[in-house]
Every structure is written in C-alpha cells, then in structure tokens.
Amino acid sequence: MESPIIYSSSEHVSLLPEIVALHQACITQPPYVIATFLPPFKAGEMEAWWEQRVHEQEQGYRKIILQMAVNEKTGKTEVAGYCMLGMPVSQTGPFRGIVEKLLVSPEHRRKGIARRLMERLEAVAKEEGRTLLTLDTITGSPAELIYPKLGYIQVGIIPNYGISPLDRSLQGGTFFYKNLLASVEK
Ligand SMILES: CC(C)(COP(=O)(O)OP(=O)(O)OC[C@H]1O[C@@H](n2cnc3c(N)ncnc32)[C@H](O)[C@@H]1OP(=O)(O)O)[C@@H](O)C(=O)NCCC(=O)NCCS
C-alpha cells in the first residue's frame, strides 16, 4: 500500500465523489457513525460540505489526508479511508489541532489504514506546529477503543451529544486528546 497522501485540489478533485460515497457508507453501514449528516442525504449537500472543507485546506486551515488502496473485488485503486486535521485560527491556542472524520471504507477495515492515516496526520500536525490534538467519538463505538491504542487520552463523556443515523437515538460523545510533545502523559 502506498503512503497516505495530502489532498490537493489540482490533483485530486476527481476523487471528491468517492470521498462523499465513503462518508455516506460509514453513516449508513455498521457501526453507523455519527458524522455530521443523517440519511436520506439531499442531492449535492454533502458534496457542497466537502467543497467547503477543500476550500478551508486551500486557505491553510485544514489538511485532508487520504489513503488509496486496491479494492480486492474490483482490482481498482480507490479512496480507502481518510481523516482531517482542523487548524482553526487561534492566537491563544495556535498549537491546537482537531482530528476530524477518521473514516475507513467498510471494505478496507482492519488492515491498519486508520493507524496509517493517524500517523500521517500526526506528522503533518507536527510540521504545522499543531502539537495538541483533540477529538471526539461516539461513546460505545469501536472507535472509542482505537484511540487509546493510538496514544489518545480519554478526558470524559458528554451525554446526549449526537443523533444516531441508525434509530435517531441520542448518543454520548467521548472526548480525547494527545500532546505530541509529551512522550508519556497520564
Ligand atoms: C474506526 C475505524 C476508522 C478503524 O479503521 P481501521 O482501518 O479498520 O483500523 P485499523 O485497522 O488501523 O486498526 C487500528 C487499531 O484499532 C483496532 N481496531 C480496529 N477496528 C476495531 C474494532 N472494530 N474493534 C476493536 N478494535 C479495533 C485494531 O486492532 C488496531 O489495533 P492494533 O494496531 O493495536 O492491532 C473504522 O472502523 C471506521 O471507519 N469505522 C466507522 C467510522 C468511525 O467510527 N470513525 C471514527 C469516527 S470518530
């Protein structure tokens, strides 16, 4: 598998439909991730949302990291997963970054792609001086188990944080952080 790549508007705009399709697959297939949108998806809505994220990257406020991989069924190289580093303007916390949308295609899970994406994200974050990373995930989801394996420290749970696409129930959000400058932080 090639190394993860940073999305580039000049090279990767043709991948946007695949990026949207993967986002939709993660929402509509187990474990039904809470990820901004709820089905039924309105035509063009998620495309427009991703175009805004690309615009933010062009403005220097974001990095979109993609993992390409061969689909064993089709033999085609496709977007297998991605994650984003949000880099909001903050004079008081210019060293902070937000991990968003770690999504791996149901067809490419358990092959180490999330780990590869997060390793690349952290390397990019260090280059950008964003050494204190925060993220949230759904309480009780598989992802909640993965972040501690990647060195993230759980800080707590907010009840009733987001609406499940499966049954519209309210689910908790579990919050994590990682200080990339700290070798071990308890
Ligand atoms: C969560 C998700 C990103 C994991 O992606 P992945 O590429 O399958 O994960 P990896 O293969 O890189 O595994 C990373 C580690 O987590 C573990 N892991 C992966 N999936 C797991 C699961 N369902 N249950 C328990 N552990 C799991 C792996 O064993 C691995 O640990 P190890 O390296 O110590 O063996 C993927 O399942 C997914 O996209 N799920 C839906 C969307 C989602 O929940 N995203 C997170 C939003 S916050």
The ligand as an SDF file (V2000), in Angstrom:
LIG
                    3D

 48 50  0  0  0  0  0  0  0  0999 V2000
  -12.8780    3.0620   13.3610 C   0  0  0  0  0  0  0  0  0  0  0  0
  -12.2070    2.8440   12.0050 C   0  0  0  0  0  0  0  0  0  0  0  0
  -11.7400    4.1960   11.4870 C   0  0  0  0  0  0  0  0  0  0  0  0
  -10.9970    1.9000   12.1780 C   0  0  0  0  0  0  0  0  0  0  0  0
  -10.3480    1.7900   10.9210 O   0  0  0  0  0  0  0  0  0  0  0  0
   -9.4190    0.5400   10.5470 P   0  0  0  0  0  0  0  0  0  0  0  0
   -8.6210    0.9310    9.3580 O   0  0  0  0  0  0  0  0  0  0  0  0
  -10.2320   -0.6730   10.4490 O   0  0  0  0  0  0  0  0  0  0  0  0
   -8.4710    0.4390   11.8440 O   0  0  0  0  0  0  0  0  0  0  0  0
   -7.0090   -0.2180   11.8850 P   0  0  0  0  0  0  0  0  0  0  0  0
   -7.0090   -1.4790   11.0850 O   0  0  0  0  0  0  0  0  0  0  0  0
   -5.9670    0.8040   11.5530 O   0  0  0  0  0  0  0  0  0  0  0  0
   -6.9000   -0.5720   13.4210 O   0  0  0  0  0  0  0  0  0  0  0  0
   -6.2950    0.3170   14.3690 C   0  0  0  0  0  0  0  0  0  0  0  0
   -6.3160   -0.3820   15.7120 C   0  0  0  0  0  0  0  0  0  0  0  0
   -7.6570   -0.4680   16.1830 O   0  0  0  0  0  0  0  0  0  0  0  0
   -8.0580   -1.8190   16.3240 C   0  0  0  0  0  0  0  0  0  0  0  0
   -9.4330   -1.9430   15.8040 N   0  0  0  0  0  0  0  0  0  0  0  0
   -9.8670   -1.6350   14.5640 C   0  0  0  0  0  0  0  0  0  0  0  0
  -11.1820   -1.8460   14.4490 N   0  0  0  0  0  0  0  0  0  0  0  0
  -11.5810   -2.2990   15.6590 C   0  0  0  0  0  0  0  0  0  0  0  0
  -12.8400   -2.7080   16.1680 C   0  0  0  0  0  0  0  0  0  0  0  0
  -13.9550   -2.7030   15.3960 N   0  0  0  0  0  0  0  0  0  0  0  0
  -12.9110   -3.1190   17.4530 N   0  0  0  0  0  0  0  0  0  0  0  0
  -11.8060   -3.1390   18.2390 C   0  0  0  0  0  0  0  0  0  0  0  0
  -10.5680   -2.7570   17.8110 N   0  0  0  0  0  0  0  0  0  0  0  0
  -10.4640   -2.3430   16.5250 C   0  0  0  0  0  0  0  0  0  0  0  0
   -7.0950   -2.6330   15.5180 C   0  0  0  0  0  0  0  0  0  0  0  0
   -6.9300   -3.9290   16.0530 O   0  0  0  0  0  0  0  0  0  0  0  0
   -5.8340   -1.8070   15.6210 C   0  0  0  0  0  0  0  0  0  0  0  0
   -5.1500   -2.0380   16.8390 O   0  0  0  0  0  0  0  0  0  0  0  0
   -3.6790   -2.6880   16.8170 P   0  0  0  0  0  0  0  0  0  0  0  0
   -2.8900   -1.9060   15.7820 O   0  0  0  0  0  0  0  0  0  0  0  0
   -3.2070   -2.4680   18.2120 O   0  0  0  0  0  0  0  0  0  0  0  0
   -3.9090   -4.0930   16.4220 O   0  0  0  0  0  0  0  0  0  0  0  0
  -13.1900    2.1820   11.0090 C   0  0  0  0  0  0  0  0  0  0  0  0
  -13.7330    1.0200   11.5990 O   0  0  0  0  0  0  0  0  0  0  0  0
  -14.3260    3.0910   10.6290 C   0  0  0  0  0  0  0  0  0  0  0  0
  -14.2040    3.8830    9.7050 O   0  0  0  0  0  0  0  0  0  0  0  0
  -15.4530    2.9910   11.3390 N   0  0  0  0  0  0  0  0  0  0  0  0
  -16.6080    3.8180   11.0700 C   0  0  0  0  0  0  0  0  0  0  0  0
  -16.3130    5.2650   11.2380 C   0  0  0  0  0  0  0  0  0  0  0  0
  -15.8200    5.6220   12.6160 C   0  0  0  0  0  0  0  0  0  0  0  0
  -16.3010    5.1320   13.6320 O   0  0  0  0  0  0  0  0  0  0  0  0
  -14.8480    6.5430   12.6300 N   0  0  0  0  0  0  0  0  0  0  0  0
  -14.3440    7.1350   13.8190 C   0  0  0  0  0  0  0  0  0  0  0  0
  -15.0750    8.3990   13.9930 C   0  0  0  0  0  0  0  0  0  0  0  0
  -14.5380    9.2110   15.4450 S   0  0  0  0  0  0  0  0  0  0  0  0
  1  2  1  0
  2  3  1  0
  2  4  1  0
  2 36  1  0
  4  5  1  0
  5  6  1  0
  6  7  2  0
  6  8  1  0
  6  9  1  0
  9 10  1  0
 10 11  2  0
 10 12  1  0
 10 13  1  0
 13 14  1  0
 14 15  1  0
 15 16  1  0
 15 30  1  0
 16 17  1  0
 17 18  1  0
 17 28  1  0
 18 19  1  0
 18 27  1  0
 19 20  2  0
 20 21  1  0
 21 22  1  0
 21 27  2  0
 22 23  1  0
 22 24  2  0
 24 25  1  0
 25 26  2  0
 26 27  1  0
 28 29  1  0
 28 30  1  0
 30 31  1  0
 31 32  1  0
 32 33  2  0
 32 34  1  0
 32 35  1  0
 36 37  1  0
 36 38  1  0
 38 39  2  0
 38 40  1  0
 40 41  1  0
 41 42  1  0
 42 43  1  0
 43 44  2  0
 43 45  1  0
 45 46  1  0
 46 47  1  0
 47 48  1  0
M  END
$$$$
